[in-house]
Amino acid sequence: MKKVILILLLMVIFIAGNVSAEEFFELGERTLRRGDEGVDVALLQQRLAQLDLYDPKDIDGIYGRATEEAVKKLQRLEGLVADGIFGPRTLEVLPSEDQVTASRSNPEREDILLLARIVHGEARGEPFKGQVGVAAVVLNRLQDSQFPGTIREVVMEGGQFCSINDGQVNLYPTEISLNAARAALMGYDPTYGALFFYNPRTSTNNWIARRPVARQIGNHVFSY
C-alpha cells in the first residue's frame, strides 16, 4: 500500500512539475526552525513519528514547540547539539525517504485531481498557503464523523463548495493547485485543523461566520 501511495504522489509531481522554492521545499533543502511551515516540515514530522518521537496525529507541517522538542530528543539521542534546529547533521540521522508514509489518506489518482480541481475552483489567485488550506479542509473532514469518509464524497456533498454549483470544479487545475493538493496530502495543514473556509467579503452565511476562527490566509477565513 505504501508503494501505491508513493507512486500516486509521484504521478502528481510529474503532472505538476516544479514550483519555486518560495512555494514548495523538499526535506533537506532548507534549515528548519520553530515558526516555519511547509510540506518539508510535514515530512520531518512523519520521520520523527517513525522514531516514536512525535505523535503522528499531530502532523500538520507547522514547526511548533512539539516539533522542536522532538528534534531536540533526536539530537540528544544521536549526540548532536540539542538546539531544536533541523539542519544537515540532523537530517543524516533520520530514516531514509522510502520509509515514510507520505499521505494522510489513500487517494486514487482521480481523487487527487478532484482535490486539485476544488483548490483551483475555490482558491485560484490565493497565496500558495491559502490553496493548501482549502485542500487541507477537505482532508480534515475525512477525519471528522460529521462528514463523509472519502475525498470524492466530501467534495460532492451538497451545498459545501461554491465551485461545484457554478461549474468551476470542471476547470483543469493549474500547476500551483496540483502542488497545493500534494502538499496537503503529505501532511501540511496551515489551517490548524479547520473544517470550513469562507470569504468574509462575499459570504452571506451567518452560520459559518459564527464558527470559531482558526486563522485567515489571504481572502479566506478558516474555521472549526
C-alpha positions as CSV (number, residue, x, y, z in Angstrom):
1,M,0.0,0.0,0.0
2,K,2.8,2.4,0.8
3,K,4.3,1.8,-2.6
4,V,1.0,2.6,-4.2
5,I,0.7,5.9,-2.3
6,L,4.1,7.0,-3.2
7,I,3.5,6.1,-6.9
8,L,0.3,8.2,-6.9
9,L,2.2,11.1,-5.4
10,L,5.0,10.8,-7.9
11,M,2.3,11.0,-10.6
12,V,1.1,14.3,-9.2
13,I,4.7,15.6,-9.1
14,F,5.1,14.6,-12.8
15,I,1.8,16.3,-13.8
16,A,2.6,19.4,-11.8
17,G,6.2,19.9,-12.5
18,N,8.5,22.1,-10.3
19,V,7.4,25.1,-8.3
20,S,9.5,27.9,-6.9
21,A,11.5,27.5,-3.7
22,E,9.2,30.0,-2.1
23,E,6.2,27.7,-2.6
24,F,7.5,24.2,-2.0
25,F,10.5,22.7,-0.3
26,E,11.7,19.1,-0.2
27,L,13.1,18.0,3.1
28,G,16.7,19.0,3.4
29,E,16.6,22.0,1.0
30,R,16.5,24.5,3.9
31,T,17.2,24.7,7.6
32,L,14.1,24.4,9.6
33,R,13.3,26.0,13.0
34,R,10.4,27.0,15.1
35,G,7.8,29.1,13.2
36,D,8.5,27.5,9.8
37,E,5.7,25.9,7.7
38,G,5.6,23.7,4.7
39,V,5.5,20.3,3.3
40,D,9.1,19.7,4.3
41,V,8.1,20.3,7.9
42,A,5.3,17.7,7.4
43,L,7.9,15.2,6.1
44,L,10.1,15.9,9.0
45,Q,7.2,15.2,11.4
46,Q,6.4,12.0,9.7
47,R,10.0,10.8,10.1
48,L,10.1,11.8,13.7
49,A,6.9,9.9,14.2
50,Q,8.5,6.8,12.8
51,L,11.1,7.1,15.5
52,D,8.4,7.4,18.2
53,L,9.5,10.9,18.9
54,Y,6.4,12.7,17.6
55,D,2.7,11.9,17.7
56,P,1.5,11.1,14.1
57,K,-1.9,12.6,14.8
58,D,-0.2,16.0,15.1
59,I,1.4,16.0,11.7
60,D,0.5,19.4,10.2
61,G,3.5,20.9,8.5
62,I,3.9,23.6,11.2
63,Y,7.2,23.7,13.2
64,G,5.9,24.4,16.6
65,R,7.0,23.6,20.1
66,A,6.3,19.8,19.9
67,T,8.3,19.5,16.7
68,E,11.2,21.5,18.2
69,E,11.2,19.2,21.3
70,A,11.1,16.1,19.1
71,V,14.1,17.3,17.1
72,K,15.9,18.0,20.4
73,K,15.2,14.5,21.6
74,L,16.6,13.1,18.3
75,Q,19.7,15.3,18.6
76,R,20.4,14.2,22.2
77,L,20.0,10.5,21.2
78,E,22.4,10.9,18.4
79,G,25.0,13.0,20.3
80,L,24.3,16.2,18.4
81,V,23.8,19.7,19.9
82,A,20.2,19.8,21.1
83,D,19.2,23.2,19.7
84,G,15.9,22.1,18.1
85,I,17.0,23.4,14.7
86,F,16.8,20.9,11.9
87,G,19.9,21.1,9.6
88,P,22.1,18.8,7.6
89,R,23.6,17.0,10.6
90,T,20.2,16.1,11.9
91,L,18.9,15.1,8.5
92,E,21.7,12.4,8.4
93,V,20.2,10.5,11.4
94,L,16.6,10.3,10.1
95,P,15.3,7.2,8.4
96,S,15.5,7.1,4.6
97,E,12.9,8.7,2.5
98,D,11.4,5.5,1.1
99,Q,10.4,4.5,4.7
100,V,8.0,7.5,5.0
101,T,4.2,7.1,4.7
102,A,3.6,10.2,2.7
103,S,-0.1,10.6,2.7
104,R,-2.9,11.5,5.1
105,S,-5.3,9.2,3.2
106,N,-5.2,6.6,0.4
107,P,-6.3,8.5,-2.6
108,E,-6.8,7.3,-6.1
109,R,-5.4,9.4,-9.0
110,E,-8.9,10.7,-9.8
111,D,-9.4,11.8,-6.2
112,I,-6.0,13.7,-6.2
113,L,-7.1,15.5,-9.4
114,L,-10.5,16.3,-7.9
115,L,-8.9,17.7,-4.8
116,A,-6.7,19.9,-7.1
117,R,-9.8,21.0,-9.0
118,I,-11.5,22.1,-5.8
119,V,-8.5,24.1,-4.9
120,H,-8.4,25.7,-8.3
121,G,-12.2,26.4,-8.3
122,E,-12.3,27.8,-4.7
123,A,-8.9,29.5,-4.3
124,R,-7.1,30.2,-7.5
125,G,-5.4,33.6,-7.1
126,E,-4.9,33.0,-3.4
127,P,-1.4,32.6,-2.0
128,F,0.0,29.0,-2.1
129,K,-0.5,28.6,1.6
130,G,-4.2,29.5,1.2
131,Q,-4.6,27.0,-1.6
132,V,-3.1,24.3,0.6
133,G,-5.5,25.3,3.3
134,V,-8.5,24.6,1.0
135,A,-7.2,21.1,0.3
136,A,-6.5,20.6,4.0
137,V,-10.1,21.4,4.9
138,V,-11.2,18.6,2.6
139,L,-8.7,16.1,4.1
140,N,-9.6,17.3,7.7
141,R,-13.2,16.4,7.0
142,L,-12.2,12.8,6.3
143,Q,-11.2,12.5,10.0
144,D,-14.5,14.0,11.3
145,S,-17.5,11.8,11.8
146,Q,-20.0,14.5,10.7
147,F,-18.6,14.3,7.1
148,P,-18.3,11.5,4.6
149,G,-15.2,9.3,4.5
150,T,-13.7,9.8,1.0
151,I,-12.4,12.8,-0.9
152,R,-15.0,12.4,-3.6
153,E,-17.9,12.2,-1.1
154,V,-16.6,15.2,0.8
155,V,-16.2,17.3,-2.3
156,M,-19.6,16.3,-3.8
157,E,-21.6,16.7,-0.6
158,G,-24.4,19.1,-1.4
159,G,-24.0,22.8,-0.6
160,Q,-20.4,22.6,0.6
161,F,-18.4,24.2,-2.2
162,C,-19.4,27.0,-4.5
163,S,-17.2,25.7,-7.3
164,I,-19.5,22.6,-7.5
165,N,-22.5,24.8,-8.0
166,D,-21.0,27.2,-10.6
167,G,-19.1,24.5,-12.5
168,Q,-15.6,25.9,-11.8
169,V,-14.6,22.5,-10.4
170,N,-14.7,21.3,-14.0
171,L,-11.8,23.5,-15.0
172,Y,-8.4,21.8,-15.2
173,P,-6.2,22.7,-12.2
174,T,-3.1,24.8,-12.5
175,E,0.4,23.7,-11.5
176,I,0.1,25.5,-8.2
177,S,-3.2,23.9,-7.4
178,L,-1.9,20.5,-8.1
179,N,1.1,21.1,-5.8
180,A,-1.2,22.5,-3.1
181,A,-3.1,19.3,-3.2
182,R,0.1,17.3,-3.0
183,A,1.3,19.4,0.0
184,A,-1.9,18.8,1.9
185,L,-1.8,15.1,1.2
186,M,1.8,15.0,2.6
187,G,0.6,16.4,5.8
188,Y,0.9,20.2,5.5
189,D,-2.1,21.9,7.2
190,P,-1.7,25.7,7.6
191,T,-5.3,25.9,8.8
192,Y,-4.6,24.2,12.2
193,G,-7.2,21.5,11.5
194,A,-10.0,23.7,10.1
195,L,-13.2,22.2,8.7
196,F,-14.6,25.2,6.9
197,F,-13.5,28.3,5.0
198,Y,-15.2,31.4,3.6
199,N,-14.5,34.8,2.2
200,P,-15.9,37.3,4.7
201,R,-16.2,39.9,1.9
202,T,-18.6,37.9,-0.1
203,S,-20.2,35.3,2.2
204,T,-23.8,35.8,3.3
205,N,-23.9,32.7,5.5
206,N,-24.4,33.9,9.1
207,W,-23.9,30.4,10.5
208,I,-20.4,30.0,9.2
209,A,-19.5,33.5,10.3
210,R,-20.2,32.4,13.9
211,R,-17.8,29.4,13.8
212,P,-14.6,29.6,15.8
213,V,-11.8,31.1,13.6
214,A,-8.6,29.1,13.2
215,R,-6.8,31.7,11.1
216,Q,-7.1,33.9,8.0
217,I,-5.0,33.3,4.9
218,G,-5.3,35.6,2.0
219,N,-9.0,36.3,1.5
220,H,-10.2,33.2,3.2
221,V,-11.1,32.7,6.9
222,F,-10.6,29.1,8.1
223,S,-12.8,27.9,10.9
224,Y,-13.8,24.9,13.0
